Amino acid sequence: MAAPNQPWSIVPHQHDGPAAQRGKRDHIYSPKNHNGTFKSGGIVTFAGAPYCPPKASAIRAMGAKMCFLGVPWDNGNIVRSGTSSGPTGMRDASTQYFPYMFEYDADILTHFNLVDCGDVPIIPGNNDATHKYIEAYVLECLKAGARVILCGGDHSVPIPAARALSKHIKKRKMGYLHIDCHLDSAPDWGGNPDTNCSGPSRALDLPNCSAKNIAHLGSRNGLNPKDWWDFFRDNNIKVVPMMEAVERGVLNCTREIMDLASDGTDAIYCSWDTDSLDGSCIPGTTLPECFGIKPREAIQMARMIGTYGPDVLEFSELCPIYDVSEMSKKLTCCLAYHYLGSLAKTQREQAKKRPKAARRAR
């Protein structure tokens, strides 16, 4: 029963696990108190990061160099819905992990001063208005000097998010990576140019993103109409179908597309659709397909992407409603964690190589 003057009958539980430890580095060790992150997540943020309003001034004030931003949106989808619960799934999965990644000897929470900027507001049924919010929120994070992990949401999310990166860097050049089971290069879908199957097409529309710095990896099977393939062929854009990735090696192909995106560019947008992974390991996605990237390969890819440090890494089409034993959201969360760990290690090693005078200047 609620106490007098207390309107709530249920109060969110504040657990005594890693996120509530008070010592400076206690959050990377086993809990000292009885209750742990595996029993009750409390009020959930990604990786237990503090919440920060999605304003550039607030992000700068917290010294954040990495922002997690959710986009609970699936009205741009042409297939089954459910991606609106993707950000919640990612946050929930992160309660089962510590922010310390031993493979990289990196505490991803404090290395980046990671913050969770909450979710982009959505306007149900209005794709255009919601896309404007997505663009504005991503732009605020970038203005603060932070990188962004963006969690959708359907695969129309990169259209406004890449537009934000394009505006942020102004006349400088950007690269665009598209990892997906589908080519997603429709000029439009039934007259709508901004659906989840038009990301690369809209990227090429950006004034500072050229075809030579756009690349795709992972396409396979029958939901890839001819006009989608024609877009890549006619514009001479690099495509690595899954068949080729298997023959040449997924990591070799990942390095190739990362090099293309970074060649002569000042920023990289990386869009990673969860259905690029094999349906056997990620059923909780919009359109699971066979003959995809396996979990071990995907983790290795995330590690490699971390060495390049894209300005925005976006995960899309995560649908926890279709998940089995939480395997899809945990795998997607692991991709983000390994990316962050790899990036932290890369930055640490680069800092050691810089002359002492340059380090002091920074």
Secondary structure, DSSP 8 states (H G I E B T S, - for coil): ---TT---SS------SGGG--STTGGGS--SSS--TTT---S--GGG--B--S-HHHHHHTT-SEEEEEE---TT-SS---GGGHHHHHHHHHTTS-SEETTTTEEHHHHTT-EEEEE----TT-HHHHHHHHHHHHHHHHHTT-EEEEEESSTTTHHHHHHHHHHHHTTS-EEEEEE-SS----S-BTTBSSSTT-HHHHHHHSTT--GGGEEEE---SS---HHHHHHHHHTT-EEE-HHHHHHH-HHHHHHHHHHHHHTT-SEEEEEEEGGGBBTTT--SBSS-BSS-B-HHHHHHHHHHHHHH--SEEEEE-B-GGG-STTHHHHHHHHHHHHHHHHHHHHHHHHHHHS-HHHHHH-
